[in-house]
């Protein structure tokens, strides 16, 4: 049930990229639409690559057509404060702004 993962939902802005790679994502919107979770990164070139989220657990998910894992970061109150995208040595983090 996507509502079990509603803590993922929000708007995120990029705050760090590894020096090895830059995925080119400025911001990301995670939403629930028509009973499914979606991850929609907004790229610097103006493109949007919306794809369905495949939850692994409360802390991790994958998306269709993307290698690697997404990790949800929590603060000490249990609120989501960001996500990180990783594929081996390549990482990018985003903070949740709403």
The first five atom37 places (N, CA, C, CB, O) and aatype in JSON, in Angstrom:
{
  "aatype": [20, 20, 20, 20, 20, 20, 20, 20, 20, 20, 20, 20, 20, 20, 20, 20, 20, 20, 20, 20, 20, 20, 20, 20, 20, 20, 20, 20, 20, 20, 20, 20, 20, 20, 20, 20, 20, 20, 20, 20, 20, 20, 20, 20, 20, 20, 20, 20, 20, 20, 20, 20, 20, 20, 20, 20, 20, 20, 20, 20, 20, 20, 20, 20, 20, 20, 20, 20, 20, 20, 20, 20, 20, 20, 20, 20, 20, 20, 20, 20, 20, 20, 20, 20, 20, 20, 20, 20, 20, 20, 20, 20, 20, 20, 20, 20, 20, 20],
  "atom_mask": [
    [1, 1, 1, 1, 1],
    [1, 1, 1, 1, 1],
    [1, 1, 1, 1, 1],
    [1, 1, 1, 1, 1],
    [1, 1, 1, 1, 1],
    [1, 1, 1, 1, 1],
    [1, 1, 1, 1, 1],
    [1, 1, 1, 1, 1],
    [1, 1, 1, 1, 1],
    [1, 1, 1, 1, 1],
    [1, 1, 1, 1, 1],
    [1, 1, 1, 1, 1],
    [1, 1, 1, 1, 1],
    [1, 1, 1, 1, 1],
    [1, 1, 1, 1, 1],
    [1, 1, 1, 1, 1],
    [1, 1, 1, 1, 1],
    [1, 1, 1, 1, 1],
    [1, 1, 1, 1, 1],
    [1, 1, 1, 1, 1],
    [1, 1, 1, 1, 1],
    [1, 1, 1, 1, 1],
    [1, 1, 1, 1, 1],
    [1, 1, 1, 1, 1],
    [1, 1, 1, 1, 1],
    [1, 1, 1, 1, 1],
    [1, 1, 1, 1, 1],
    [1, 1, 1, 1, 1],
    [1, 1, 1, 1, 1],
    [1, 1, 1, 1, 1],
    [1, 1, 1, 1, 1],
    [1, 1, 1, 1, 1],
    [1, 1, 1, 1, 1],
    [1, 1, 1, 1, 1],
    [1, 1, 1, 1, 1],
    [1, 1, 1, 1, 1],
    [1, 1, 1, 1, 1],
    [1, 1, 1, 1, 1],
    [1, 1, 1, 1, 1],
    [1, 1, 1, 1, 1],
    [1, 1, 1, 1, 1],
    [1, 1, 1, 1, 1],
    [1, 1, 1, 1, 1],
    [1, 1, 1, 1, 1],
    [1, 1, 1, 1, 1],
    [1, 1, 1, 1, 1],
    [1, 1, 1, 1, 1],
    [1, 1, 1, 1, 1],
    [1, 1, 1, 1, 1],
    [1, 1, 1, 1, 1],
    [1, 1, 1, 1, 1],
    [1, 1, 1, 1, 1],
    [1, 1, 1, 1, 1],
    [1, 1, 1, 1, 1],
    [1, 1, 1, 1, 1],
    [1, 1, 1, 1, 1],
    [1, 1, 1, 1, 1],
    [1, 1, 1, 1, 1],
    [1, 1, 1, 1, 1],
    [1, 1, 1, 1, 1],
    [1, 1, 1, 1, 1],
    [1, 1, 1, 1, 1],
    [1, 1, 1, 1, 1],
    [1, 1, 1, 1, 1],
    [1, 1, 1, 1, 1],
    [1, 1, 1, 1, 1],
    [1, 1, 1, 1, 1],
    [1, 1, 1, 1, 1],
    [1, 1, 1, 1, 1],
    [1, 1, 1, 1, 1],
    [1, 1, 1, 1, 1],
    [1, 1, 1, 1, 1],
    [1, 1, 1, 1, 1],
    [1, 1, 1, 1, 1],
    [1, 1, 1, 1, 1],
    [1, 1, 1, 1, 1],
    [1, 1, 1, 1, 1],
    [1, 1, 1, 1, 1],
    [1, 1, 1, 1, 1],
    [1, 1, 1, 1, 1],
    [1, 1, 1, 1, 1],
    [1, 1, 1, 1, 1],
    [1, 1, 1, 1, 1],
    [1, 1, 1, 1, 1],
    [1, 1, 1, 1, 1],
    [1, 1, 1, 1, 1],
    [1, 1, 1, 1, 1],
    [1, 1, 1, 1, 1],
    [1, 1, 1, 1, 1],
    [1, 1, 1, 1, 1],
    [1, 1, 1, 1, 1],
    [1, 1, 1, 1, 1],
    [1, 1, 1, 1, 1],
    [1, 1, 1, 1, 1],
    [1, 1, 1, 1, 1],
    [1, 1, 1, 1, 1],
    [1, 1, 1, 1, 1],
    [1, 1, 1, 1, 1]
  ],
  "atom_positions": [
    [[0.84, -1.18, 0.0], [0.0, 0.0, 0.0], [0.89, 1.25, 0.0], [-0.96, -0.01, 1.22], [1.71, 1.41, 0.91]],
    [[0.75, 2.13, -0.98], [1.62, 3.31, -1.05], [1.46, 4.24, 0.15], [1.33, 4.07, -2.31], [2.38, 4.99, 0.48]],
    [[0.3, 4.21, 0.8], [0.1, 5.09, 1.95], [0.93, 4.66, 3.15], [-1.38, 5.12, 2.32], [1.11, 5.44, 4.09]],
    [[1.44, 3.42, 3.15], [2.38, 2.99, 4.19], [3.71, 3.73, 4.06], [2.61, 1.47, 4.11], [4.51, 3.74, 4.99]],
    [[3.93, 4.35, 2.91], [5.18, 5.06, 2.62], [4.93, 6.54, 2.37], [5.88, 4.44, 1.4], [5.71, 7.2, 1.69]],
    [[3.85, 7.06, 2.92], [3.52, 8.47, 2.7], [4.57, 9.4, 3.31], [2.15, 8.78, 3.27], [4.61, 10.58, 2.96]],
    [[5.4, 8.9, 4.22], [6.48, 9.73, 4.76], [7.5, 10.09, 3.69], [7.18, 9.0, 5.92], [8.25, 11.05, 3.88]],
    [[7.55, 9.37, 2.56], [8.43, 9.73, 1.44], [7.97, 11.02, 0.77], [8.47, 8.59, 0.42], [8.79, 11.77, 0.24]],
    [[6.65, 11.28, 0.78], [6.04, 12.36, 0.0], [6.6, 13.72, 0.41], [4.52, 12.36, 0.16], [6.7, 14.03, 1.6]],
    [[6.96, 14.53, -0.59], [7.45, 15.87, -0.33], [8.27, 16.4, -1.48], [8.28, 15.89, 0.93], [8.42, 15.76, -2.52]],
    [[8.8, 17.6, -1.27], [9.68, 18.25, -2.24], [11.07, 18.28, -1.66], [9.18, 19.69, -2.59], [11.26, 18.63, -0.5]],
    [[12.04, 17.93, -2.47], [13.44, 17.84, -2.06], [14.3, 18.68, -3.0], [13.92, 16.37, -2.05], [14.02, 18.75, -4.2]],
    [[15.33, 19.33, -2.47], [16.29, 20.06, -3.29], [17.68, 19.48, -3.06], [16.25, 21.59, -2.96], [18.05, 19.11, -1.95]],
    [[18.43, 19.42, -4.13], [19.78, 18.85, -4.07], [20.66, 19.72, -3.18], [20.4, 18.73, -5.49], [20.64, 20.94, -3.27]],
    [[21.44, 19.06, -2.31], [22.38, 19.82, -1.49], [23.81, 19.29, -1.55], [21.91, 19.81, -0.06], [24.72, 19.91, -1.0]],
    [[24.03, 18.15, -2.22], [25.4, 17.64, -2.35], [25.46, 16.58, -3.44], [25.89, 17.06, -1.02], [24.53, 15.8, -3.61]],
    [[26.58, 16.55, -4.18], [26.88, 15.48, -5.14], [28.31, 15.02, -4.93], [26.67, 15.96, -6.61], [29.17, 15.82, -4.56]],
    [[28.56, 13.73, -5.16], [29.93, 13.25, -5.08], [30.74, 13.92, -6.17], [29.99, 11.7, -5.21], [30.19, 14.36, -7.18]],
    [[32.03, 14.0, -5.98], [32.88, 14.65, -6.99], [33.02, 13.79, -8.24], [34.25, 14.94, -6.4], [33.51, 14.26, -9.27]],
    [[32.61, 12.53, -8.16], [32.76, 11.61, -9.28], [31.69, 11.85, -10.34], [32.69, 10.17, -8.8], [31.96, 11.79, -11.53]],
    [[30.47, 12.13, -9.9], [29.36, 12.29, -10.84], [28.38, 13.31, -10.3], [28.66, 10.93, -11.09], [28.26, 13.5, -9.09]],
    [[27.68, 13.94, -11.2], [26.59, 14.84, -10.84], [25.4, 14.43, -11.68], [26.97, 16.36, -11.07], [25.44, 14.53, -12.9]],
    [[24.34, 13.95, -11.03], [23.18, 13.45, -11.76], [22.41, 14.57, -12.45], [22.26, 12.72, -10.81], [21.55, 14.28, -13.28]],
    [[22.7, 15.84, -12.15], [22.04, 16.96, -12.8], [20.65, 17.26, -12.29], [21.96, 16.71, -14.24], [19.89, 17.96, -12.96]],
    [[20.31, 16.77, -11.11], [18.99, 16.97, -10.54], [19.01, 18.22, -9.65], [18.53, 15.72, -9.74], [19.85, 18.33, -8.75]],
    [[18.1, 19.15, -9.9], [17.98, 20.33, -9.04], [17.0, 20.1, -7.91], [17.55, 21.53, -9.86], [17.27, 20.48, -6.77]],
    [[15.86, 19.5, -8.22], [14.85, 19.23, -7.2], [14.07, 17.98, -7.59], [13.9, 20.44, -7.02], [14.12, 17.52, -8.73]],
    [[13.35, 17.45, -6.6], [12.59, 16.21, -6.81], [11.27, 16.32, -6.07], [13.39, 14.97, -6.32], [11.2, 16.86, -4.97]],
    [[10.23, 15.81, -6.7], [8.92, 15.73, -6.06], [8.55, 14.26, -5.92], [7.83, 16.51, -6.89], [8.56, 13.52, -6.91]],
    [[8.23, 13.84, -4.7], [7.72, 12.49, -4.46], [6.25, 12.65, -4.12], [8.51, 11.74, -3.32], [5.89, 13.42, -3.23]],
    [[5.4, 11.9, -4.83], [3.95, 12.05, -4.67], [3.25, 10.7, -4.72], [3.39, 12.98, -5.74], [3.81, 9.7, -5.16]],
    [[2.01, 10.7, -4.26], [1.12, 9.56, -4.43], [0.03, 10.0, -5.4], [0.51, 9.07, -3.04], [-0.68, 10.97, -5.16]],
    [[-0.09, 9.27, -6.51], [-1.08, 9.59, -7.53], [-1.75, 8.3, -7.98], [-0.43, 10.33, -8.74], [-1.08, 7.32, -8.31]],
    [[-3.06, 8.31, -7.99], [-3.84, 7.16, -8.43], [-3.39, 5.86, -7.75], [-3.73, 7.01, -9.94], [-3.31, 4.81, -8.39]],
    [[-3.09, 5.95, -6.45], [-2.74, 4.78, -5.67], [-1.33, 4.26, -5.87], [-3.68, 3.71, -5.97], [-1.04, 3.12, -5.5]],
    [[-0.45, 5.08, -6.46], [0.95, 4.68, -6.67], [1.88, 5.79, -6.21], [1.21, 4.33, -8.15], [1.52, 6.97, -6.26]],
    [[3.08, 5.4, -5.76], [4.12, 6.35, -5.39], [4.94, 6.7, -6.62], [5.03, 5.77, -4.26], [5.27, 5.83, -7.43]],
    [[5.27, 8.0, -6.76], [6.09, 8.45, -7.89], [7.24, 9.31, -7.42], [5.25, 9.21, -8.9], [7.12, 10.07, -6.46]],
    [[8.37, 9.17, -8.12], [9.58, 9.96, -7.92], [9.76, 10.76, -9.21], [10.85, 9.05, -7.6], [9.89, 10.18, -10.28]],
    [[9.76, 12.09, -9.1], [9.87, 12.94, -10.29], [11.0, 13.94, -10.12], [8.53, 13.68, -10.55], [10.8, 15.01, -9.56]],
    [[12.22, 13.59, -10.61], [13.32, 14.55, -10.55], [13.19, 15.6, -11.65], [14.66, 13.82, -10.68], [12.8, 15.3, -12.78]],
    [[13.52, 16.83, -11.29], [13.53, 17.95, -12.22], [15.0, 18.27, -12.51], [12.77, 19.22, -11.64], [15.76, 18.63, -11.61]],
    [[15.4, 18.13, -13.77], [16.79, 18.32, -14.17], [17.07, 19.76, -14.58], [17.14, 17.37, -15.32], [16.15, 20.51, -14.94]],
    [[18.34, 20.15, -14.53], [18.75, 21.51, -14.9], [18.36, 21.86, -16.33], [20.24, 21.66, -14.73], [18.13, 23.03, -16.63]],
    [[18.29, 20.88, -17.2], [17.94, 21.17, -18.6], [16.43, 21.33, -18.81], [18.47, 20.06, -19.51], [15.98, 21.52, -19.94]],
    [[15.66, 21.26, -17.72], [14.21, 21.44, -17.8], [13.42, 20.16, -17.94], [13.89, 22.33, -18.93], [12.19, 20.19, -17.9]],
    [[14.08, 19.03, -18.12], [13.36, 17.77, -18.27], [12.93, 17.21, -16.92], [14.24, 16.75, -19.01], [13.51, 17.52, -15.88]],
    [[11.91, 16.38, -16.97], [11.36, 15.7, -15.78], [11.32, 14.22, -16.11], [9.93, 16.26, -15.38], [10.87, 13.84, -17.19]],
    [[11.77, 13.39, -15.2], [11.83, 11.94, -15.44], [11.0, 11.21, -14.38], [13.3, 11.44, -15.42], [11.55, 10.54, -13.51]],
    [[9.69, 11.34, -14.46], [8.79, 10.75, -13.47], [8.74, 9.24, -13.62], [7.37, 11.34, -13.6], [8.56, 8.72, -14.72]],
    [[8.91, 8.54, -12.48], [8.88, 7.08, -12.5], [8.3, 6.54, -11.21], [10.29, 6.52, -12.73], [8.33, 7.2, -10.17]],
    [[7.78, 5.35, -11.28], [7.15, 4.74, -10.12], [8.2, 4.29, -9.11], [6.28, 3.55, -10.54], [9.27, 3.82, -9.47]],
    [[7.86, 4.46, -7.83], [8.72, 4.02, -6.73], [8.4, 2.58, -6.36], [8.56, 4.95, -5.5], [7.23, 2.18, -6.33]],
    [[9.45, 1.82, -6.09], [9.31, 0.45, -5.6], [9.87, 0.45, -4.17], [10.08, -0.59, -6.54], [11.08, 0.38, -3.99]],
    [[9.01, 0.52, -3.16], [9.5, 0.55, -1.77], [10.18, -0.77, -1.4], [8.33, 0.83, -0.8], [9.73, -1.85, -1.77]],
    [[11.27, -0.65, -0.67], [11.95, -1.83, -0.12], [11.56, -1.97, 1.35], [13.5, -1.72, -0.29], [11.19, -3.04, 1.81]],
    [[11.66, -0.86, 2.07], [11.23, -0.8, 3.46], [11.04, 0.67, 3.82], [12.28, -1.49, 4.42], [11.04, 1.53, 2.93]],
    [[10.87, 0.97, 5.09], [10.64, 2.34, 5.53], [11.78, 3.28, 5.13], [10.45, 2.38, 7.03], [11.56, 4.47, 4.94]],
    [[12.99, 2.74, 5.02], [14.19, 3.55, 4.83], [14.76, 3.56, 3.42], [15.23, 3.08, 5.76], [15.59, 4.41, 3.1]],
    [[14.34, 2.63, 2.57], [14.94, 2.51, 1.25], [13.88, 2.24, 0.18], [15.99, 1.39, 1.24], [12.85, 1.62, 0.44]],
    [[14.19, 2.72, -1.04], [13.35, 2.4, -2.18], [14.18, 2.4, -3.45], [12.18, 3.39, -2.29], [15.32, 2.88, -3.47]],
    [[13.59, 1.87, -4.49], [14.18, 1.89, -5.83], [13.14, 2.52, -6.74], [14.59, 0.44, -6.34], [12.0, 2.74, -6.33]],
    [[13.52, 2.81, -7.96], [12.56, 3.28, -8.94], [12.7, 2.45, -10.2], [12.76, 4.78, -9.24], [13.74, 1.83, -10.46]],
    [[11.65, 2.45, -10.98], [11.68, 1.79, -12.28], [12.68, 2.55, -13.16], [10.24, 1.74, -12.95], [12.72, 3.78, -13.12]],
    [[13.48, 1.83, -13.92], [14.45, 2.41, -14.87], [15.6, 3.17, -14.21], [13.75, 3.32, -15.8], [16.15, 4.07, -14.84]],
    [[15.97, 2.84, -12.99], [17.1, 3.52, -12.36], [17.87, 2.52, -11.54], [16.62, 4.7, -11.48], [17.29, 1.8, -10.72]],
    [[19.16, 2.47, -11.73], [19.99, 1.59, -10.92], [20.31, 2.29, -9.6], [21.3, 1.21, -11.66], [20.29, 3.52, -9.51]],
    [[20.59, 1.5, -8.6], [20.96, 2.06, -7.31], [19.79, 2.11, -6.35], [21.52, 3.42, -7.49], [18.67, 1.72, -6.67]],
    [[20.09, 2.62, -5.16], [19.11, 2.7, -4.09], [18.94, 4.15, -3.65], [19.54, 1.83, -2.91], [19.84, 4.98, -3.77]],
    [[17.77, 4.42, -3.14], [17.44, 5.69, -2.54], [17.25, 5.43, -1.06], [16.15, 6.34, -3.19], [16.53, 4.5, -0.67]],
    [[17.88, 6.23, -0.23], [17.78, 6.07, 1.23], [17.1, 7.3, 1.81], [19.18, 5.84, 1.88], [17.46, 8.44, 1.49]],
    [[16.13, 7.06, 2.66], [15.38, 8.13, 3.3], [16.08, 8.47, 4.62], [13.88, 7.73, 3.54], [16.37, 7.58, 5.42]],
    [[16.35, 9.76, 4.83], [17.04, 10.2, 6.05], [16.03, 10.81, 7.01], [18.16, 11.21, 5.72], [15.17, 11.59, 6.62]],
    [[16.16, 10.44, 8.29], [15.26, 10.91, 9.35], [16.03, 11.74, 10.36], [14.56, 9.73, 10.05], [17.23, 11.53, 10.56]],
    [[15.34, 12.68, 11.02], [15.94, 13.39, 12.14], [15.66, 12.62, 13.43], [15.41, 14.86, 12.23], [15.07, 11.54, 13.39]],
    [[16.07, 13.19, 14.56], [15.9, 12.47, 15.83], [14.45, 12.42, 16.31], [16.75, 13.11, 16.89], [14.15, 11.71, 17.27]],
    [[13.54, 13.15, 15.66], [12.11, 13.09, 15.99], [11.36, 12.1, 15.08], [11.47, 14.48, 15.87], [10.16, 11.91, 15.24]],
    [[12.09, 11.49, 14.14], [11.47, 10.54, 13.23], [10.86, 11.17, 12.0], [10.43, 9.78, 13.94], [10.13, 10.5, 11.26]],
    [[11.15, 12.46, 11.75], [10.65, 13.15, 10.57], [11.65, 13.0, 9.42], [10.4, 14.66, 10.88], [12.86, 13.02, 9.64]],
    [[11.13, 12.84, 8.22], [12.0, 12.74, 7.04], [12.63, 14.11, 6.77], [11.21, 12.23, 5.79], [11.92, 15.11, 6.69]],
    [[13.95, 14.13, 6.62], [14.67, 15.38, 6.36], [15.4, 15.37, 5.02], [15.67, 15.64, 7.47], [15.9, 16.4, 4.58]],
    [[15.45, 14.22, 4.37], [16.13, 14.17, 3.07], [16.18, 12.77, 2.51], [17.52, 14.71, 3.19], [15.7, 11.8, 3.1]],
    [[16.78, 12.69, 1.32], [17.02, 11.41, 0.67], [18.42, 11.43, 0.07], [15.95, 11.12, -0.43], [18.94, 12.49, -0.26]],
    [[19.0, 10.27, -0.06], [20.27, 10.13, -0.77], [20.09, 9.09, -1.86], [21.43, 9.74, 0.19], [19.37, 8.1, -1.7]],
    [[20.76, 9.34, -2.98], [20.69, 8.45, -4.14], [22.09, 7.88, -4.31], [20.2, 9.2, -5.45], [23.06, 8.63, -4.4]],
    [[22.2, 6.56, -4.35], [23.52, 5.97, -4.48], [23.56, 4.79, -5.41], [24.01, 5.56, -3.16], [22.62, 4.0, -5.5]],
    [[24.67, 4.69, -6.09], [24.94, 3.58, -6.98], [26.41, 3.24, -6.82], [24.57, 3.93, -8.49], [27.24, 3.65, -7.63]],
    [[26.74, 2.51, -5.77], [28.13, 2.21, -5.5], [28.83, 3.42, -4.91], [28.84, 1.76, -6.76], [28.43, 3.91, -3.85]],
    [[29.88, 3.92, -5.58], [30.65, 5.06, -5.1], [30.02, 6.39, -5.49], [32.06, 5.0, -5.63], [30.53, 7.44, -5.09]],
    [[28.95, 6.39, -6.24], [28.33, 7.61, -6.74], [27.13, 7.97, -5.87], [27.91, 7.44, -8.21], [26.2, 7.18, -5.73]],
    [[27.15, 9.19, -5.28], [26.1, 9.59, -4.35], [25.66, 11.02, -4.59], [26.57, 9.44, -2.92], [26.44, 11.86, -5.04]],
    [[24.4, 11.27, -4.29], [23.84, 12.62, -4.32], [22.82, 12.69, -3.19], [23.19, 12.96, -5.72], [22.07, 11.75, -2.97]],
    [[22.79, 13.81, -2.47], [21.83, 13.97, -1.39], [20.93, 15.17, -1.66], [22.55, 14.13, -0.04], [21.33, 16.13, -2.31]],
    [[19.72, 15.08, -1.14], [18.75, 16.17, -1.24], [18.09, 16.34, 0.12], [17.68, 15.88, -2.35], [17.86, 15.37, 0.84]],
    [[17.79, 17.61, 0.46], [17.09, 17.87, 1.72], [15.62, 18.14, 1.43], [17.73, 19.07, 2.48], [15.26, 18.71, 0.39]],
    [[14.78, 17.72, 2.36], [13.35, 17.93, 2.21], [13.02, 19.36, 2.62], [12.54, 16.92, 3.06], [13.41, 19.82, 3.69]],
    [[12.29, 20.07, 1.73], [11.94, 21.45, 2.05], [10.47, 21.6, 2.38], [12.29, 22.35, 0.89], [10.07, 22.62, 2.94]],
    [[9.64, 20.6, 2.04], [8.22, 20.6, 2.45], [7.62, 19.23, 2.22], [7.42, 21.67, 1.67], [6.44, 19.02, 2.49]]
  ]
}
